[in-house]
């Protein structure tokens, strides 16, 4: 896949192909309201033209998915949620979602792939398809691309999943060989009846990611996730201690990112911080207009205590300047 957004959109169309004829809510997919708007835009672009009806699942005031409202998704084609969500919050309630939406509805989960070094794999709590951004595994930001998306599914969805599948086989000498498999799904054979039309070559980027993952290994992934978690927690506690700053969802555990509310305009605070040479986070009003006083702050494995101290000092000074 190109990225997490196209992976999510392809997962939804894949689930509809598998489920629609057997569902009491044909062509209907329920999506969490806390999916980032840029990802939601891609999902809408993929689904509108093929007649898929997207319905939104609401969240409660504490930032968790409204599980009671999720009952409406029973026997629909699919449900798409993210763990963590757009605010970096982890929702433990999602682990019971399978029992709420029923066994027939496809459960699609978008993940931060690094978090899987610590949290239970979504497949263990009922996910049929899991998607994510591959960029954290060995790919630089490169001004937004090229990167790659991760797509994993159960065998029930294998023959209708998008993209090309490389399988392991044996050559004429009995040596391990890798070859394209299940190619009858693809556009060079099925043309307009193909399950996907992703065709730009992502092989180089995917190969870089595969090499990075093989070097990490399971233990390396766990250490990576622990490092990101530690940096995020230190940053959260430091920023939350600034006078006037509040965590939007103080009870939710977080991974990589967290959201805060400022006592002033987030845009103006970021402008002041930028003049100090500090990247202060993301202005959430760019996603949701009413959140003009909110910031999304993120960390990764390279974030140091010095970075966090610089952020805290600059944010505190910026708040004082803007508020005065």
C-alpha positions as CSV (number, residue, x, y, z in Angstrom):
1,X,0.0,0.0,0.0
2,X,1.1,3.6,-0.4
3,X,0.5,4.5,3.2
4,X,-1.8,3.9,6.2
5,X,-4.6,5.9,4.6
6,X,-4.7,3.9,1.3
7,X,-4.3,0.7,3.4
8,X,-7.4,1.6,5.5
9,X,-9.4,2.5,2.4
10,X,-8.4,-0.7,0.6
11,X,-9.2,-2.7,3.7
12,X,-12.7,-1.3,3.8
13,X,-13.4,-2.0,0.1
14,X,-12.0,-5.5,0.6
15,X,-14.3,-6.2,3.5
16,X,-17.3,-5.0,1.5
17,X,-16.4,-7.4,-1.4
18,X,-16.4,-10.3,1.1
19,X,-19.3,-9.3,3.3
20,X,-21.9,-7.3,1.3
21,X,-24.0,-10.1,-0.1
22,X,-24.2,-11.8,3.3
23,X,-24.9,-8.7,5.4
24,X,-28.2,-7.3,6.6
25,X,-26.6,-3.9,6.1
26,X,-25.1,-4.3,2.6
27,X,-22.4,-1.8,1.5
28,X,-22.4,-0.2,5.0
29,X,-19.2,0.4,7.0
30,X,-19.0,2.1,10.4
31,X,-15.9,4.3,11.1
32,X,-14.7,5.8,14.3
33,X,-15.2,9.6,14.5
34,X,-11.6,9.8,15.9
35,X,-10.0,8.8,12.6
36,X,-7.8,11.7,11.4
37,X,-9.5,13.8,8.8
38,X,-6.8,13.4,6.2
39,X,-7.3,9.6,6.4
40,X,-11.1,9.9,6.4
41,X,-10.8,12.0,3.2
42,X,-8.9,9.1,1.5
43,X,-11.5,6.6,2.7
44,X,-14.3,8.7,1.4
45,X,-12.6,9.1,-2.0
46,X,-12.3,5.3,-2.3
47,X,-15.8,4.5,-1.1
48,X,-18.1,7.1,-2.6
49,X,-17.8,6.0,-6.2
50,X,-18.6,2.4,-5.5
51,X,-21.6,3.0,-3.4
52,X,-20.3,2.2,0.1
53,X,-22.2,4.0,2.9
54,X,-19.9,5.3,5.6
55,X,-21.5,5.8,9.1
56,X,-19.7,7.4,12.0
57,X,-19.3,5.8,15.4
58,X,-19.3,8.4,18.2
59,X,-17.0,8.5,21.2
60,X,-17.8,9.3,24.9
61,X,-16.6,12.4,26.7
62,X,-13.6,10.5,28.0
63,X,-12.4,9.8,24.5
64,X,-13.3,6.1,24.4
65,X,-15.5,4.6,21.7
66,X,-19.2,4.5,22.6
67,X,-19.6,0.7,22.7
68,X,-23.4,1.0,23.1
69,X,-23.6,3.0,19.9
70,X,-21.3,0.4,18.3
71,X,-24.1,-2.2,18.5
72,X,-25.6,-0.6,15.5
73,X,-22.8,-2.0,13.4
74,X,-23.9,-5.6,14.1
75,X,-24.1,-7.6,10.8
76,X,-22.8,-4.6,8.8
77,X,-20.0,-5.1,6.3
78,X,-17.2,-3.7,8.5
79,X,-16.1,-1.5,11.4
80,X,-12.9,0.5,11.2
81,X,-11.3,1.8,14.4
82,X,-7.7,3.0,15.3
83,X,-5.5,2.0,18.2
84,X,-4.2,4.6,19.2
85,X,-6.7,7.1,17.9
86,X,-6.1,10.5,16.4
87,X,-5.3,11.9,19.8
88,X,-2.7,9.2,20.7
89,X,-5.1,7.7,23.2
90,X,-5.3,3.9,23.7
91,X,-8.8,2.6,24.2
92,X,-9.0,-0.7,26.1
93,X,-12.7,-1.0,25.3
94,X,-11.8,-1.9,21.7
95,X,-10.7,-5.3,22.8
96,X,-14.3,-6.2,23.5
97,X,-15.6,-4.8,20.2
98,X,-15.8,-8.2,18.5
99,X,-18.4,-9.4,20.9
100,X,-20.4,-6.2,20.3
101,X,-20.5,-6.1,16.5
102,X,-20.9,-9.9,16.1
103,X,-18.8,-12.5,14.4
104,X,-20.0,-11.7,10.9
105,X,-18.9,-8.1,10.7
106,X,-15.4,-7.5,9.6
107,X,-13.3,-5.8,12.2
108,X,-10.6,-3.5,10.7
109,X,-8.0,-2.0,13.0
110,X,-5.5,0.8,12.2
111,X,-2.4,0.6,14.4
112,X,0.8,2.4,15.2
113,X,3.0,-0.4,14.1
114,X,5.7,0.3,16.7
115,X,3.1,-0.1,19.5
116,X,2.8,-3.7,18.6
117,X,6.1,-4.3,20.4
118,X,4.1,-3.8,23.7
119,X,0.4,-4.2,23.2
120,X,-1.6,-7.3,22.3
121,X,-1.9,-7.9,18.5
122,X,-5.4,-6.9,17.2
123,X,-5.7,-10.3,15.6
124,X,-5.8,-11.8,19.2
125,X,-8.9,-9.8,20.0
126,X,-10.8,-10.4,16.8
127,X,-9.5,-8.2,14.1
128,X,-9.9,-9.5,10.5
129,X,-7.7,-6.9,8.9
130,X,-4.9,-4.8,10.4
131,X,-3.4,-1.8,8.7
132,X,-0.8,0.8,9.6
133,X,1.9,3.2,8.5
134,X,5.1,1.5,7.6
135,X,7.2,4.7,7.7
136,X,8.5,4.2,11.3
137,X,10.2,1.0,10.1
138,X,13.3,2.3,8.4
139,X,11.8,5.1,6.2
140,X,12.7,8.8,6.6
141,X,9.8,11.3,6.6
142,X,11.1,12.6,3.1
143,X,8.6,15.5,3.1
144,X,5.6,13.1,3.2
145,X,6.7,10.4,0.8
146,X,7.3,8.0,-0.6
147,X,6.5,5.7,2.3
148,X,4.5,2.4,2.5
149,X,1.4,1.0,4.2
150,X,1.1,-2.3,6.0
151,X,-1.8,-4.6,5.3
152,X,-2.4,-7.9,7.1
153,X,-5.5,-10.1,7.0
154,X,-6.9,-13.5,7.9
155,X,-7.2,-16.2,5.2
156,X,-10.9,-15.4,4.7
157,X,-9.9,-12.1,3.0
158,X,-6.7,-13.3,1.3
159,X,-8.0,-13.8,-2.2
160,X,-9.7,-10.4,-2.3
161,X,-7.0,-8.3,-0.7
162,X,-5.4,-5.6,-2.7
163,X,-1.8,-5.3,-4.0
164,X,0.6,-8.0,-5.0
165,X,1.5,-11.0,-2.7
166,X,5.0,-12.5,-2.6
167,X,5.1,-16.1,-1.4
168,X,7.9,-18.5,-0.5
169,X,8.4,-21.5,-2.7
170,X,11.2,-23.8,-3.9
171,X,13.0,-23.5,-7.2
172,X,14.0,-26.4,-9.5
173,X,17.1,-27.1,-7.3
174,X,15.0,-27.2,-4.1
175,X,16.3,-23.9,-2.8
176,X,14.0,-21.3,-1.2
177,X,12.7,-18.9,-3.8
178,X,10.2,-16.0,-3.6
179,X,7.6,-15.5,-6.2
180,X,4.3,-13.6,-6.9
181,X,1.4,-15.7,-5.9
182,X,-2.4,-15.5,-6.3
183,X,-1.8,-13.3,-9.3
184,X,-5.2,-13.9,-10.7
185,X,-6.4,-11.1,-8.4
186,X,-4.3,-8.5,-10.1
187,X,-5.0,-5.9,-12.8
188,X,-2.5,-7.3,-15.3
189,X,-4.7,-10.4,-15.5
190,X,-8.2,-9.3,-14.4
191,X,-8.1,-5.7,-15.7
192,X,-11.2,-3.9,-14.6
193,X,-12.3,-6.8,-12.4
194,X,-9.0,-6.7,-10.3
195,X,-9.3,-6.3,-6.5
196,X,-7.1,-3.3,-6.5
197,X,-5.5,-0.8,-8.9
198,X,-2.5,0.2,-6.8
199,X,0.3,-0.1,-9.3
200,X,3.1,2.4,-8.5
201,X,6.1,0.3,-7.5
202,X,6.5,0.4,-3.7
203,X,9.0,-2.5,-3.8
204,X,12.1,-0.5,-2.9
205,X,10.4,1.2,0.0
206,X,8.9,-2.0,1.2
207,X,12.3,-3.8,0.9
208,X,13.8,-1.1,3.1
209,X,11.1,-1.6,5.7
210,X,11.5,-5.4,5.6
211,X,15.3,-5.1,6.2
212,X,14.7,-2.7,9.1
213,X,12.2,-5.1,10.7
214,X,14.5,-8.1,10.2
215,X,17.3,-6.2,12.0
216,X,15.0,-5.1,14.8
217,X,13.5,-8.5,15.5
218,X,10.9,-9.1,18.2
219,X,13.2,-8.0,21.1
220,X,14.3,-4.9,19.2
221,X,10.7,-4.0,18.4
222,X,9.9,-4.2,22.1
223,X,12.8,-2.0,23.1
224,X,11.8,0.5,20.4
225,X,8.2,0.6,21.7
226,X,9.5,1.0,25.3
227,X,11.7,3.9,24.3
228,X,8.8,5.7,22.5
229,X,6.5,5.0,25.5
230,X,9.1,6.4,28.0
231,X,9.7,9.6,25.9
232,X,6.0,10.2,25.5
233,X,5.2,9.7,29.2
234,X,8.0,12.1,30.2
235,X,6.9,14.7,27.7
236,X,3.2,14.3,28.8
237,X,4.0,14.8,32.5
238,X,6.3,17.7,31.7
239,X,3.9,19.6,29.5
240,X,0.9,18.9,31.7
241,X,2.8,20.6,34.6
242,X,2.8,23.9,32.7
243,X,0.4,26.4,34.3
244,X,-2.8,26.6,32.3
245,X,-2.2,23.4,30.2
246,X,-4.6,20.6,30.5
247,X,-4.7,17.1,29.1
248,X,-7.8,16.6,26.9
249,X,-8.2,13.0,27.9
250,X,-6.3,12.7,31.2
251,X,-7.5,9.2,32.0
252,X,-6.4,7.6,28.7
253,X,-3.1,5.8,28.3
254,X,-1.2,7.1,25.3
255,X,1.3,6.0,22.8
256,X,3.6,8.4,20.8
257,X,1.2,11.3,20.9
258,X,-1.0,13.2,23.4
259,X,-3.4,16.1,23.1
260,X,-3.4,19.2,25.4
261,X,-5.6,22.3,25.7
262,X,-3.9,25.6,26.1
263,X,-5.1,28.8,27.8
264,X,-4.5,30.6,24.5
265,X,-4.6,30.2,20.7
266,X,-2.6,27.1,19.7
267,X,-1.8,28.7,16.3
268,X,-0.3,31.8,18.0
269,X,1.6,29.7,20.5
270,X,3.1,27.7,17.7
271,X,4.1,30.8,15.9
272,X,6.0,32.0,19.0
273,X,7.7,28.7,19.4
274,X,8.7,28.6,15.8
275,X,10.5,31.9,16.2
276,X,12.4,30.3,19.0
277,X,13.5,27.4,16.8
278,X,11.2,24.9,18.5
279,X,8.7,22.6,16.8
280,X,5.8,22.7,19.2
281,X,3.4,20.2,17.9
282,X,0.3,20.1,15.6
283,X,-2.5,22.6,15.7
284,X,-5.6,20.4,16.1
285,X,-7.8,23.2,14.6
286,X,-6.4,22.2,11.2
287,X,-8.4,18.9,11.7
288,X,-11.3,20.1,13.8
289,X,-12.0,23.9,13.7
290,X,-13.4,24.2,17.3
291,X,-10.1,22.9,18.7
292,X,-8.4,26.3,18.2
293,X,-6.7,26.0,21.7
294,X,-5.5,22.4,21.3
295,X,-2.2,20.9,20.4
296,X,-1.2,17.4,19.5
297,X,2.4,16.6,20.7
298,X,4.3,13.6,19.6
299,X,7.6,11.8,20.4
300,X,9.6,9.1,18.9
301,X,12.7,6.9,19.8
302,X,15.0,9.9,19.0
303,X,13.3,12.3,21.5
304,X,15.7,13.3,24.3
305,X,15.1,14.8,27.7
306,X,16.8,18.0,26.3
307,X,14.2,18.1,23.5
308,X,11.4,17.8,26.0
309,X,12.9,20.5,28.3
310,X,13.3,22.8,25.2
311,X,9.7,22.1,24.3
312,X,8.4,22.8,27.8
313,X,10.4,26.1,28.2
314,X,9.3,27.4,24.8
315,X,5.7,26.4,25.3
316,X,5.5,28.0,28.7
317,X,7.1,31.3,27.4
318,X,4.8,31.3,24.3
319,X,1.7,30.9,26.5
320,X,2.8,33.8,28.7
321,X,3.4,36.0,25.6
322,X,0.2,35.2,23.8
323,X,-1.9,35.5,27.0
324,X,-0.5,38.8,28.1
